[in-house]
Amino acid sequence: MRFGVTIFSTDVSMPVTELAVAAEERGFDSIWIPEHTHIPTSRRTPPPTGDAQLAEEYKRSVDPLIALAAAASLTSTIRLGTGILLPAQREPIVTAKAIATLQNLSGGRFELGIGFGWNEDEMEDHGVEYRTRREHTRDHMLAMRALWTDEVASYDGDFVSFPDTWSWPKPDVPVPVLIGGGAGPKMFAHLAEYADGWIPIGGAGLTEAIPRYKEAVAAAGRDPEAMQIVPFGSLPTAPKLEHFAEIGVTECVFRIPSAPADDVLPVLDEQAALVAELRS
Protein backbone atom coordinates (compact mmCIF):
# COMPACT_ATOMS: atom_id res chain seq x y z
CA MET A 1 0.00 0.00 0.00
CA ARG A 2 1.26 3.46 -0.91
CA PHE A 3 1.06 6.59 1.24
CA GLY A 4 0.34 10.17 0.27
CA VAL A 5 -0.61 13.52 1.75
CA THR A 6 -3.25 16.09 0.93
CA ILE A 7 -3.34 19.73 1.88
CA PHE A 8 -6.01 22.35 1.22
CA SER A 9 -3.49 24.54 -0.54
CA THR A 10 -4.06 28.30 -0.37
CA ASP A 11 -2.19 31.54 -0.89
CA VAL A 12 -1.29 31.60 2.83
CA SER A 13 -0.53 27.90 3.48
CA MET A 14 2.79 26.14 2.91
CA PRO A 15 3.36 26.36 -0.86
CA VAL A 16 2.69 23.19 -2.83
CA THR A 17 6.19 23.38 -4.29
CA GLU A 18 7.82 23.27 -0.85
CA LEU A 19 5.45 20.61 0.47
CA ALA A 20 6.02 18.36 -2.53
CA VAL A 21 9.78 18.54 -2.05
CA ALA A 22 9.45 17.88 1.68
CA ALA A 23 7.07 14.96 1.15
CA GLU A 24 9.31 13.40 -1.49
CA GLU A 25 12.34 13.73 0.80
CA ARG A 26 10.41 11.92 3.55
CA GLY A 27 9.44 9.00 1.34
CA PHE A 28 5.80 9.76 0.58
CA ASP A 29 4.41 8.44 -2.68
CA SER A 30 2.05 11.27 -3.60
CA ILE A 31 0.70 14.74 -2.88
CA TRP A 32 -2.86 15.83 -3.69
CA ILE A 33 -4.57 19.22 -3.65
CA PRO A 34 -8.19 20.30 -4.24
CA GLU A 35 -9.78 23.17 -6.11
CA HIS A 36 -12.58 25.66 -5.79
CA THR A 37 -12.74 28.25 -8.54
CA HIS A 38 -14.38 30.79 -6.20
CA ILE A 39 -16.83 30.92 -3.30
CA PRO A 40 -19.93 33.11 -3.77
CA THR A 41 -20.66 35.16 -0.66
CA SER A 42 -24.35 34.20 -0.88
CA ARG A 43 -23.50 30.99 1.00
CA ARG A 44 -26.81 29.28 0.24
CA THR A 45 -25.05 25.92 0.28
CA PRO A 46 -24.17 24.64 3.78
CA PRO A 47 -20.52 23.67 4.39
CA PRO A 48 -19.89 19.98 3.59
CA THR A 49 -18.16 19.55 6.94
CA GLY A 50 -21.32 20.26 8.91
CA ASP A 51 -19.79 23.36 10.48
CA ALA A 52 -21.85 26.51 10.86
CA GLN A 53 -19.30 28.59 8.92
CA LEU A 54 -17.30 27.65 5.85
CA ALA A 55 -13.60 27.31 6.64
CA GLU A 56 -11.38 30.12 5.42
CA GLU A 57 -9.30 27.89 3.11
CA TYR A 58 -12.26 27.30 0.80
CA LYS A 59 -12.10 30.97 -0.20
CA ARG A 60 -8.38 30.94 -0.93
CA SER A 61 -7.58 27.74 -2.87
CA VAL A 62 -4.91 27.89 -5.57
CA ASP A 63 -5.25 26.60 -9.11
CA PRO A 64 -4.23 22.95 -8.73
CA LEU A 65 -2.86 22.35 -12.23
CA ILE A 66 -0.54 25.36 -12.13
CA ALA A 67 0.60 24.57 -8.58
CA LEU A 68 1.31 20.93 -9.42
CA ALA A 69 3.18 21.89 -12.58
CA ALA A 70 5.49 24.02 -10.43
CA ALA A 71 5.88 21.12 -7.98
CA ALA A 72 6.70 18.76 -10.85
CA SER A 73 9.65 20.94 -11.84
CA LEU A 74 11.20 20.56 -8.37
CA THR A 75 10.61 16.85 -7.79
CA SER A 76 11.40 13.63 -9.59
CA THR A 77 9.51 10.69 -8.06
CA ILE A 78 6.49 11.82 -6.09
CA ARG A 79 3.14 11.50 -7.86
CA LEU A 80 1.06 14.67 -8.19
CA GLY A 81 -2.72 14.58 -7.98
CA THR A 82 -5.83 16.67 -7.78
CA GLY A 83 -7.99 15.76 -4.84
CA ILE A 84 -10.28 16.82 -6.23
CA LEU A 85 -10.72 18.82 -9.47
CA LEU A 86 -14.22 19.80 -10.63
CA PRO A 87 -14.56 18.96 -14.34
CA ALA A 88 -18.15 20.18 -14.63
CA GLN A 89 -16.92 23.70 -13.82
CA ARG A 90 -14.08 23.61 -16.37
CA GLU A 91 -14.10 24.05 -20.14
CA PRO A 92 -13.04 20.57 -21.28
CA ILE A 93 -11.04 21.37 -24.42
CA VAL A 94 -8.75 23.80 -22.61
CA THR A 95 -8.56 21.59 -19.52
CA ALA A 96 -7.66 18.50 -21.55
CA LYS A 97 -4.71 20.34 -23.09
CA ALA A 98 -3.55 21.65 -19.69
CA ILE A 99 -3.70 18.18 -18.14
CA ALA A 100 -1.90 16.52 -21.05
CA THR A 101 0.82 19.18 -20.85
CA LEU A 102 1.20 18.65 -17.10
CA GLN A 103 1.33 14.88 -17.50
CA ASN A 104 4.14 15.11 -20.01
CA LEU A 105 6.11 17.79 -18.16
CA SER A 106 5.94 15.71 -14.98
CA GLY A 107 7.16 12.56 -16.70
CA GLY A 108 3.83 10.79 -16.29
CA ARG A 109 3.44 11.48 -12.57
CA PHE A 110 0.06 13.25 -12.66
CA GLU A 111 -3.19 11.62 -11.48
CA LEU A 112 -6.57 13.25 -11.97
CA GLY A 113 -8.82 13.00 -8.95
CA ILE A 114 -12.23 14.46 -9.76
CA GLY A 115 -15.52 15.10 -8.01
CA PHE A 116 -19.07 16.10 -8.82
CA GLY A 117 -19.11 19.10 -6.48
CA TRP A 118 -21.19 20.07 -3.46
CA ASN A 119 -21.37 23.87 -3.68
CA GLU A 120 -24.53 24.77 -5.57
CA ASP A 121 -23.69 28.48 -5.48
CA GLU A 122 -20.28 27.90 -7.06
CA MET A 123 -21.35 25.59 -9.86
CA GLU A 124 -24.33 27.80 -10.74
CA ASP A 125 -21.89 30.57 -11.73
CA HIS A 126 -20.39 28.12 -14.23
CA GLY A 127 -23.77 27.36 -15.77
CA VAL A 128 -24.04 23.96 -14.08
CA GLU A 129 -27.25 22.86 -12.40
CA TYR A 130 -26.81 20.91 -9.19
CA ARG A 131 -29.24 18.21 -10.31
CA THR A 132 -27.23 17.49 -13.48
CA ARG A 133 -23.72 17.87 -12.05
CA ARG A 134 -22.95 14.15 -12.37
CA GLU A 135 -24.03 14.01 -16.02
CA HIS A 136 -22.15 17.24 -16.70
CA THR A 137 -18.99 15.78 -15.19
CA ARG A 138 -19.32 12.57 -17.18
CA ASP A 139 -19.75 14.48 -20.44
CA HIS A 140 -16.66 16.60 -19.83
CA MET A 141 -14.57 13.59 -18.85
CA LEU A 142 -15.54 11.56 -21.92
CA ALA A 143 -14.82 14.57 -24.12
CA MET A 144 -11.38 14.99 -22.57
CA ARG A 145 -10.64 11.30 -22.97
CA ALA A 146 -11.40 11.60 -26.71
CA LEU A 147 -8.98 14.53 -26.98
CA TRP A 148 -6.28 12.59 -25.12
CA THR A 149 -6.55 9.38 -27.14
CA ASP A 150 -7.86 10.06 -30.67
CA GLU A 151 -5.67 11.55 -33.37
CA VAL A 152 -8.80 13.15 -34.80
CA ALA A 153 -11.17 13.64 -31.88
CA SER A 154 -14.84 14.51 -31.85
CA TYR A 155 -17.54 14.42 -29.22
CA ASP A 156 -21.30 14.98 -29.17
CA GLY A 157 -22.84 15.11 -25.72
CA ASP A 158 -25.56 16.90 -23.83
CA PHE A 159 -23.21 19.48 -22.33
CA VAL A 160 -20.26 19.63 -24.72
CA SER A 161 -19.73 18.86 -28.37
CA PHE A 162 -17.08 19.53 -30.98
CA PRO A 163 -16.48 18.29 -34.55
CA ASP A 164 -13.43 16.45 -35.87
CA THR A 165 -10.58 18.17 -34.07
CA TRP A 166 -6.80 18.09 -33.77
CA SER A 167 -5.47 18.59 -30.28
CA TRP A 168 -1.95 17.96 -29.01
CA PRO A 169 -0.12 17.15 -26.84
CA LYS A 170 -1.51 13.73 -26.10
CA PRO A 171 -0.44 12.34 -22.72
CA ASP A 172 2.68 10.17 -23.13
CA VAL A 173 1.40 8.16 -20.16
CA PRO A 174 -2.38 7.70 -19.78
CA VAL A 175 -3.88 9.99 -17.13
CA PRO A 176 -5.36 7.90 -14.30
CA VAL A 177 -8.81 9.17 -13.35
CA LEU A 178 -10.13 8.67 -9.83
CA ILE A 179 -13.55 9.82 -8.63
CA GLY A 180 -14.11 11.08 -5.11
CA GLY A 181 -17.31 10.56 -3.18
CA GLY A 182 -19.42 8.25 -1.08
CA ALA A 183 -20.34 4.67 -1.92
CA GLY A 184 -23.55 4.01 -3.81
CA PRO A 185 -24.99 2.77 -7.10
CA LYS A 186 -24.59 6.10 -8.93
CA MET A 187 -20.99 6.47 -7.82
CA PHE A 188 -20.14 2.89 -8.72
CA ALA A 189 -21.71 3.32 -12.17
CA HIS A 190 -19.46 6.30 -12.92
CA LEU A 191 -16.41 4.53 -11.53
CA ALA A 192 -17.05 1.43 -13.60
CA GLU A 193 -17.58 3.37 -16.83
CA TYR A 194 -14.72 5.85 -17.05
CA ALA A 195 -12.52 5.86 -13.93
CA ASP A 196 -9.40 4.03 -12.83
CA GLY A 197 -10.01 4.33 -9.13
CA TRP A 198 -12.14 5.55 -6.26
CA ILE A 199 -11.39 8.20 -3.63
CA PRO A 200 -13.65 7.52 -0.65
CA ILE A 201 -13.53 10.26 1.98
CA GLY A 202 -12.20 8.82 5.22
CA GLY A 203 -12.50 5.09 5.61
CA ALA A 204 -15.77 4.24 7.32
CA GLY A 205 -17.67 1.37 5.71
CA LEU A 206 -14.97 0.36 3.27
CA THR A 207 -14.98 -3.28 4.34
CA GLU A 208 -18.48 -3.62 2.89
CA ALA A 209 -18.16 -1.04 0.10
CA ILE A 210 -15.00 -2.31 -1.63
CA PRO A 211 -16.53 -5.66 -2.70
CA ARG A 212 -19.59 -3.84 -4.08
CA TYR A 213 -17.32 -1.46 -5.98
CA LYS A 214 -15.37 -4.33 -7.48
CA GLU A 215 -18.58 -6.14 -8.45
CA ALA A 216 -19.75 -3.06 -10.37
CA VAL A 217 -16.41 -2.83 -12.18
CA ALA A 218 -16.48 -6.53 -13.10
CA ALA A 219 -20.08 -6.24 -14.33
CA ALA A 220 -18.90 -3.50 -16.71
CA GLY A 221 -16.34 -5.90 -18.19
CA ARG A 222 -13.33 -4.31 -16.56
CA ASP A 223 -10.71 -5.75 -14.23
CA PRO A 224 -11.62 -4.87 -10.63
CA GLU A 225 -8.13 -5.70 -9.39
CA ALA A 226 -6.66 -2.99 -11.62
CA MET A 227 -8.67 -0.28 -9.86
CA GLN A 228 -7.15 2.04 -7.28
CA ILE A 229 -8.83 2.55 -3.89
CA VAL A 230 -7.47 5.69 -2.23
CA PRO A 231 -9.20 6.93 0.94
CA PHE A 232 -8.53 10.60 1.61
CA GLY A 233 -8.31 12.71 4.71
CA SER A 234 -7.32 9.92 7.06
CA LEU A 235 -5.73 10.61 10.43
CA PRO A 236 -3.36 7.65 10.32
CA THR A 237 -2.67 5.04 12.96
CA ALA A 238 -0.84 1.77 12.51
CA PRO A 239 -3.94 -0.41 13.17
CA LYS A 240 -6.03 1.63 10.71
CA LEU A 241 -3.43 1.36 7.96
CA GLU A 242 -2.95 -2.35 8.55
CA HIS A 243 -6.73 -2.80 8.26
CA PHE A 244 -6.81 -0.79 5.03
CA ALA A 245 -4.10 -2.98 3.54
CA GLU A 246 -6.03 -6.12 4.46
CA ILE A 247 -9.27 -5.00 2.77
CA GLY A 248 -7.68 -3.94 -0.52
CA VAL A 249 -6.90 -0.24 -0.15
CA THR A 250 -4.11 0.59 -2.60
CA GLU A 251 -3.08 3.95 -1.16
CA CYS A 252 -3.98 6.00 1.92
CA VAL A 253 -3.74 9.79 1.76
CA PHE A 254 -3.14 11.57 5.07
CA ARG A 255 -4.55 14.94 5.98
CA ILE A 256 -2.10 17.83 6.38
CA PRO A 257 -3.32 21.09 7.98
CA SER A 258 -3.89 24.05 5.68
CA ALA A 259 -1.25 26.14 7.41
CA PRO A 260 2.26 27.61 7.08
CA ALA A 261 5.32 25.39 7.01
CA ASP A 262 6.04 25.76 10.74
CA ASP A 263 2.72 24.01 11.45
CA VAL A 264 2.82 21.56 8.54
CA LEU A 265 6.31 20.10 8.84
CA PRO A 266 5.94 18.64 12.36
CA VAL A 267 2.79 16.82 11.22
CA LEU A 268 4.54 15.62 8.08
CA ASP A 269 7.48 14.35 10.16
CA GLU A 270 5.15 12.46 12.50
CA GLN A 271 3.32 10.83 9.59
CA ALA A 272 6.59 10.00 7.82
CA ALA A 273 7.83 8.24 10.96
CA LEU A 274 4.68 6.11 11.02
CA VAL A 275 5.13 5.20 7.34
CA ALA A 276 8.79 4.30 7.93
CA GLU A 277 7.78 2.07 10.84
CA LEU A 278 5.16 0.27 8.75
CA ARG A 279 7.62 -0.25 5.90
CA SER A 280 10.40 -1.59 8.13
Buried (B, 14 or more C-beta within 10 A) or exposed (E): BBBBBBBBBBEEBBBBBBBBBBBBEBEBBBBBBBBBBBBEEEEEBEBEEEEEEBEEBBEBBBBBBEBBBBBBEEBEEBBBBBBBBBBBBBEBBEBBBBBBBBBBBBEBBBBBBBBBBBBBBBBBEBEBEBEBBBBBBBBBBBBBBBBBEBEEBEBEBEBBEBEEEEBEEBBEEEBBBBBBBEBEEEBBBBBBBBBBBBBBBEBEEBEEBBEEBBEBBBEBEBEBEEBBBBBBBBEBEEEBBEBBEEBBBBBBBBBBBBBEBEEBBEBBEEBBEBBEEBEE
